[in-house]
Amino acid sequence: MKSLFLAFLCMTLSHAAAKNLSEGENEASALLSWKASLDSKSQSVLSSWSTASRPCMWAGLGCNKHGRIARVNLTGYGIEGKLYDLNFSLLPHLLSIDLQNNSLIGNLPINFFGLSRLTYLNLSVNRLSGELQPEVGLLTSLRFFHMAANNLSGSVPQEIGSLTHLIELDLSSNGLTGPIPNSIGNLRELTFISFAKNNITGCIPSSIGNLTKLNRLYLYGNQLSCHVPNEIGMLESLSELFLSKNNLTGPIPSSLTSLANLNFLYLCENELSGCIPSAIGNLTKLSELCLYKNQLSCSIPDSIGNLRGLSILYLSENHLSGSIPSSIGNLTELTEMSLFKNQISGPLPVSIGNLRNLTILRLSENMLSGCLPSTIGNLTGLNKLLLNEINLSCLIPPEMVHLNHLESLSLSGNNLTGHLPDNLCLGGLLKNLTVNDNRITGHVPKSLRNCTSLQRLRLDRNRFTGNISEEFGFYPNLRYIDLSYNNFYGELSSNWGAYRNLTTLKMSNNVISGEIPPELGGASQLYRLDLSSNLLTGSIPRSLGNLTFLLELQLNDNRLSGSVPSEIGKLKELSSLDLAANNLTGQIPGQVGECTKIFNLNLSSNLFTGYIPSQLGDMQDLQTLDLSNNMLNGEIPYQLGELKSLGIMILSHNRLSGSIPSSFEQCLSLISVDISYNQLDGPLPDNRAFQKASFDALRNNKGLCGNITGLRICKPIQSIKPNQRSRKFFAVLIPVLLGSILLSVFIISLVLFSREDRSSSKDVPREPAEKLFDLWSFDGKLAYENIIEATEDFNPRYRVGVGGQGSVFRAELPDGQIVAVKKLHVSDDGGSGDPRSYTNEIRALTETRHRNIVKLLGFCSHPRHTFLVYEFLEGGNLYEKLNSDEQAQEFQWRERINVVKGVANALSYMHHDCSPPILHLDISSKNVLLDSENEAHISDFGTAKLLSLNSSNWTSFAGTYGYAAPELAYTMKVSEKCDVYSFGVVALEVIMGRHPGDLISSISSSESISHSTLLQDMMDTRLPPARKQVEEELLVLTAKLAFDCVQANPQLRPTMQQVAYQLSN
């Protein structure tokens, strides 16, 4: 019996050993197979994973007491591969998986969710993708679930509510969408939850109030809407609440003020309204309070002084009013306080001097009054003090001399008087000093002369005085300096050329004399040089040609002499050149034409002689040309009329002769000319700018003629024989008649087609091309059959877009030409959509010709197919460009500004140069197409309307929601101001990188938008801030014009001609 028992025991132990051995082999096999699927670098990192040793000895693995693998920790190993290739079903004993900070891709395999013992999972900072499967609810033992910083998509599944043991849940920084599931309220053990930085929508579920153990709640950086739920006030353990960067609305719920353990409250960058609750003072443990960028109103509650532990207070960019409460002085632990961009009034409280730990104080753009309190000098730890545009007056308090740790000081845009404090840069830390637009007098402080840390200095528009060569020292880190509109005198030092980081040097409107130092050409990073309106003499140094990054060169209103150096042609990036009002002589160098990016050229009021160089015709971006008040002779170059962007041309008071070139008849962008006081003769070109010019702009010429009051009427040309004249008339008349007949026949036939029995066209066989309308094109005849062949009878795989009127297909014709074919949608009764939109589009596009309007190549109508053929623009539409992060990051500010200009020029042409004017009525980012150079082209004229100037204009609702002018919703009366409104929306969309949404309704007038508002709040954050001064100013101008355009009252909107003119000048 005893031997039988021993035999049984041996068999049992042997079976257990065999089972363990089998499981161990399976685990090893699964891990080695996964290793083999990884890249070679990852395999070398896991070199210890081999059959030469037990898996428990392998790197990153841990075993339980039975020798089975229970833990995997490969954090930061740099492993690249797929988790999908790991068979988790062979690893049933896993309790913990930590694979964060690797390069794992793909999704989780379905067998992963069979790990019923798993308690810890961290897959953060990888490249995992796909949706979070509902099977995640099977991991019921899970306590820690981290998958942050991956590429997950889809919504958070309801099944996540089954993980009732969960303590931490982090799915932040993914691409999750949809709402937060209500089942989240089942996870009552949670202490930490983060869905931050996703695209989650909907409301915060009220069930979140069940999570009474929750310590940290991070939902920032999503698209959550609705009100902040009152139930959050039930989270009595909560210490950190981050709901910023969402679309939350309504008031701040009073229930939040009962969260006695709250340390961090971040509700910034939402759309919250109402007052800051007076009970906010109950949150006595609060360390950081962030409410900026909302729509909060009322005054700052006095109870805020109870938050004595507060270190950060951000209330900026709201609508707060009233005065700053004196209780603010109780917040002695404050290190940062930002109240800028509100409507706060009254004086700055004296108690602010109690905040001795303050390092950053930003109160800019408010409505404060009175003087700076002397107690400001107590804030000796300040490194940033920004008090610009707050209506301060009086003297600058001398106590500011104690602020010697300052790195940035801005007092600009006030009414401050007196001198700057002597010890401003005594600590040697000052980097940015902007005190422009005040009434400050006296000399530059001595400490500033040796302030080598200085990077940005703005003293412009004050009353400083002193010898400029003595007032300023050497600044090796200087990037930007503006000393304009002061009383500095003396000569320029050669030191200004030694600053290798300097991008902007502006000293206009002083009394600086002497010559421009040649050493200035050594400031190789200069973008902008403005020495205008001084008393400078001598010649323009040739060394300025070394400033190859220069965008703007302004030397006008001086006493410069000599010729313009040919080296000016090396400034390939130049956008504005102004040498007006000097004593420059000689000929205008042809090399100026090599600066092809110039849009403003002003050489007026000098002593230039000789011909206007024909090379100026190479400057295709030129918008304003002023050569007036010189001694130029010869004829106006034919090439000037070929400048496609030229808007203003002033050639008056010269000695120009001959006739005006006929090329100006094609210069459609030209809106203003002045050619008075020359020796020109012959007829005025058939160009709106010349035909609408005033007599004063044409007077005192030799023999100009035209239909302008004050000019003689042109005589008929006698040299053409009668038969020649009739042939010429016939040659002109025939194309016009053919075009009119073709369009008329097309419209009549379209009506006839629309009356046919639609049922007979459902299975129409392919008709021979000769039975259809011919297609016309600038490149020759386009055959119907070629279009059908190229698109395989409009196969969806050739479709590149779908619009309200039809689908757009890409077609490559036999000759290699690529065209876009817009096929009208088929209506419910089998017809081809709305014939009116088709007729509108053809009528509008056959009557327009502009570089920023898409070119119509042909059209065809038949019961089987109705389509239009356009030039193909490979850049896609503006909406797609802005909504693709990759494309938007490559869509630079200069290109964006040019797109806005292009749309403005096109609309200006349609409204003011077409007779009758043409209204588009559906301007949106989807209807702005881009070519390979990102040049804008307006498309989709299906809702266009020819404006009758002698009758009322009414229409059914047209346009795209979010772009259509508000008056269309209730009057249905259209005017060109409807297009102006839509343009404003598109312009804002270009700057912001997204549709402006409710921002439009919050703007009452353009005066409320300031320079810094645009740069800090509106610009697309996917691009770095505009580095170039001219870009920055153009962006500000564009935003201001855009806000003018979206005024609710149509009468307050500018015309598109005014907008185009301002953008061009």
NORFENGI-V870273 format. One record per residue. N is the residue number from 1. D_CENTER is the distance of its C-alpha to the mean C-alpha in whole Angstrom. Layout:
N	D_CENTER
N	D_CENTER
This chain:
1	90
2	89
3	88
4	86
5	84
6	83
7	82
8	80
9	78
10	77
11	76
12	74
13	72
14	72
15	70
16	68
17	67
18	67
19	64
20	62
21	63
22	61
23	58
24	58
25	58
26	55
27	53
28	53
29	53
30	50
31	48
32	49
33	48
34	45
35	45
36	46
37	43
38	40
39	39
40	42
41	40
42	40
43	44
44	45
45	43
46	46
47	49
48	51
49	50
50	54
51	57
52	59
53	58
54	57
55	54
56	54
57	54
58	51
59	48
60	46
61	48
62	51
63	54
64	56
65	59
66	60
67	58
68	56
69	52
70	50
71	47
72	45
73	43
74	41
75	38
76	36
77	38
78	35
79	37
80	35
81	36
82	37
83	38
84	39
85	42
86	44
87	46
88	46
89	49
90	51
91	50
92	51
93	52
94	48
95	48
96	45
97	42
98	39
99	37
100	34
101	32
102	33
103	31
104	33
105	32
106	32
107	34
108	37
109	40
110	42
111	45
112	43
113	43
114	47
115	47
116	48
117	49
118	46
119	45
120	42
121	39
122	36
123	34
124	31
125	28
126	29
127	28
128	30
129	28
130	30
131	30
132	33
133	36
134	38
135	41
136	39
137	41
138	44
139	44
140	46
141	47
142	43
143	42
144	39
145	37
146	34
147	31
148	28
149	25
150	26
151	24
152	26
153	26
154	27
155	29
156	31
157	34
158	37
159	39
160	38
161	40
162	43
163	42
164	44
165	45
166	41
167	41
168	37
169	34
170	31
171	29
172	25
173	22
174	23
175	22
176	24
177	24
178	26
179	28
180	30
181	33
182	36
183	38
184	37
185	39
186	42
187	41
188	43
189	43
190	39
191	39
192	35
193	32
194	29
195	26
196	23
197	20
198	21
199	20
200	23
201	23
202	26
203	28
204	30
205	33
206	36
207	38
208	36
209	39
210	41
211	40
212	42
213	42
214	38
215	37
216	34
217	31
218	27
219	25
220	22
221	19
222	20
223	19
224	23
225	24
226	27
227	29
228	30
229	33
230	36
231	38
232	35
233	38
234	41
235	39
236	41
237	41
238	37
239	36
240	32
241	30
242	26
243	25
244	21
245	18
246	19
247	20
248	23
249	25
250	28
251	30
252	30
253	34
254	37
255	38
256	35
257	38
258	40
259	39
260	41
261	40
262	36
263	35
264	31
265	29
266	26
267	24
268	21
269	18
270	20
271	21
272	24
273	26
274	30
275	32
276	32
277	35
278	38
279	39
280	36
281	39
282	41
283	38
284	40
285	39
286	36
287	34
288	30
289	29
290	25
291	24
292	21
293	18
294	21
295	23
296	26
297	28
298	32
299	33
300	33
301	36
302	39
303	40
304	37
305	39
306	41
307	38
308	40
309	39
310	35
311	33
312	29
313	29
314	25
315	25
316	22
317	20
318	22
319	25
320	28
321	30
322	34
323	35
324	34
325	37
326	40
327	40
328	37
329	40
330	41
331	38
332	39
333	38
334	34
335	32
336	29
337	28
338	25
339	25
340	23
341	21
342	24
343	27
344	30
345	33
346	36
347	37
348	36
349	38
350	41
351	41
352	38
353	40
354	41
355	38
356	39
357	37
358	34
359	31
360	28
361	28
362	25
363	26
364	24
365	23
366	26
367	29
368	32
369	35
370	38
371	38
372	37
373	40
374	42
375	41
376	38
377	40
378	41
379	37
380	38
381	36
382	33
383	30
384	28
385	28
386	26
387	27
388	25
389	25
390	28
391	31
392	33
393	36
394	39
395	40
396	38
397	40
398	42
399	42
400	39
401	41
402	41
403	37
404	38
405	35
406	32
407	29
408	27
409	28
410	26
411	28
412	27
413	27
414	30
415	34
416	35
417	38
418	40
419	40
420	37
421	39
422	41
423	40
424	36
425	36
426	40
427	38
428	36
429	33
430	31
431	28
432	26
433	28
434	26
435	29
436	28
437	29
438	32
439	35
440	36
441	39
442	41
443	41
444	38
445	40
446	42
447	40
448	37
449	38
450	39
451	36
452	35
453	32
454	30
455	26
456	25
457	27
458	27
459	30
460	29
461	30
462	33
463	37
464	37
465	40
466	42
467	42
468	39
469	41
470	43
471	40
472	38
473	38
474	37
475	33
476	33
477	29
478	28
479	24
480	24
481	27
482	27
483	30
484	30
485	32
486	35
487	39
488	39
489	41
490	43
491	42
492	39
493	39
494	39
495	37
496	34
497	34
498	35
499	31
500	30
501	26
502	26
503	23
504	23
505	27
506	27
507	31
508	31
509	34
510	36
511	40
512	39
513	42
514	43
515	41
516	38
517	39
518	39
519	38
520	34
521	33
522	33
523	30
524	29
525	25
526	25
527	22
528	23
529	27
530	28
531	32
532	32
533	35
534	37
535	41
536	40
537	43
538	43
539	41
540	38
541	38
542	38
543	36
544	33
545	32
546	32
547	28
548	27
549	23
550	24
551	21
552	23
553	27
554	28
555	32
556	33
557	36
558	38
559	41
560	40
561	43
562	44
563	42
564	38
565	38
566	37
567	35
568	32
569	32
570	31
571	27
572	25
573	22
574	23
575	21
576	23
577	27
578	29
579	33
580	34
581	38
582	39
583	43
584	41
585	44
586	44
587	42
588	39
589	38
590	37
591	35
592	32
593	31
594	30
595	27
596	25
597	22
598	23
599	22
600	24
601	28
602	31
603	34
604	36
605	39
606	41
607	44
608	42
609	45
610	45
611	43
612	39
613	38
614	37
615	35
616	32
617	32
618	30
619	27
620	25
621	22
622	25
623	24
624	26
625	30
626	32
627	36
628	38
629	41
630	42
631	45
632	43
633	46
634	46
635	44
636	40
637	39
638	39
639	35
640	34
641	34
642	32
643	29
644	26
645	24
646	26
647	26
648	29
649	32
650	34
651	38
652	40
653	43
654	44
655	47
656	45
657	47
658	48
659	46
660	42
661	41
662	40
663	37
664	35
665	36
666	33
667	31
668	29
669	26
670	29
671	29
672	31
673	34
674	37
675	40
676	43
677	45
678	46
679	48
680	47
681	49
682	48
683	46
684	43
685	40
686	39
687	36
688	35
689	34
690	37
691	39
692	37
693	38
694	40
695	43
696	43
697	40
698	43
699	46
700	48
701	48
702	51
703	51
704	48
705	48
706	46
707	46
708	45
709	47
710	49
711	49
712	52
713	52
714	51
715	55
716	55
717	55
718	58
719	58
720	57
721	60
722	61
723	60
724	57
725	56
726	56
727	55
728	52
729	51
730	52
731	49
732	47
733	48
734	48
735	45
736	44
737	47
738	46
739	42
740	43
741	46
742	44
743	41
744	44
745	46
746	43
747	42
748	46
749	46
750	43
751	45
752	48
753	46
754	45
755	48
756	50
757	51
758	48
759	50
760	51
761	48
762	47
763	49
764	49
765	50
766	48
767	49
768	50
769	47
770	50
771	50
772	46
773	44
774	43
775	40
776	39
777	37
778	36
779	37
780	40
781	42
782	40
783	42
784	42
785	43
786	41
787	38
788	40
789	41
790	37
791	36
792	39
793	40
794	36
795	36
796	33
797	32
798	31
799	29
800	25
801	24
802	25
803	25
804	26
805	29
806	29
807	29
808	27
809	29
810	29
811	32
812	34
813	37
814	40
815	39
816	36
817	34
818	31
819	30
820	28
821	31
822	30
823	33
824	33
825	34
826	37
827	38
828	41
829	44
830	43
831	42
832	38
833	36
834	36
835	38
836	36
837	32
838	34
839	36
840	33
841	31
842	33
843	34
844	31
845	30
846	34
847	33
848	30
849	29
850	26
851	24
852	21
853	23
854	24
855	28
856	30
857	33
858	35
859	36
860	39
861	41
862	43
863	44
864	43
865	40
866	38
867	35
868	33
869	32
870	29
871	28
872	26
873	22
874	21
875	18
876	18
877	16
878	12
879	12
880	14
881	11
882	8
883	11
884	12
885	11
886	13
887	12
888	8
889	9
890	11
891	9
892	9
893	7
894	11
895	11
896	8
897	10
898	13
899	12
900	12
901	15
902	16
903	16
904	17
905	20
906	21
907	22
908	23
909	26
910	26
911	27
912	29
913	30
914	32
915	35
916	35
917	31
918	29
919	27
920	25
921	24
922	22
923	18
924	16
925	13
926	16
927	18
928	16
929	17
930	16
931	19
932	19
933	18
934	15
935	16
936	16
937	19
938	20
939	22
940	24
941	26
942	28
943	28
944	28
945	31
946	33
947	33
948	37
949	37
950	41
951	40
952	38
953	35
954	35
955	33
956	33
957	30
958	27
959	23
960	21
961	21
962	18
963	18
964	21
965	22
966	24
967	28
968	28
969	29
970	32
971	33
972	32
973	32
974	30
975	29
976	26
977	24
978	24
979	21
980	20
981	19
982	17
983	15
984	14
985	13
986	11
987	9
988	8
989	7
990	5
991	3
992	4
993	4
994	8
995	10
996	11
997	14
998	17
999	15
1000	16
1001	19
1002	19
1003	19
1004	22
1005	21
1006	19
1007	21
1008	20
1009	16
1010	17
1011	15
1012	15
1013	14
1014	10
1015	10
1016	12
1017	11
1018	7
1019	5
1020	3
1021	7
1022	8
1023	7
1024	10
1025	9
1026	10
1027	14
1028	15
1029	16
1030	16
1031	12
1032	12
1033	14
1034	13
1035	9
1036	12
1037	14
1038	11
1039	11
1040	14
1041	15
1042	13
1043	15
1044	18
1045	18
1046	18
1047	21
1048	24
1049	26
1050	26
1051	28
1052	26
1053	23
1054	23
1055	24
1056	22
1057	24
1058	23
1059	19
1060	20
1061	22
1062	20
1063	17
1064	20
1065	21
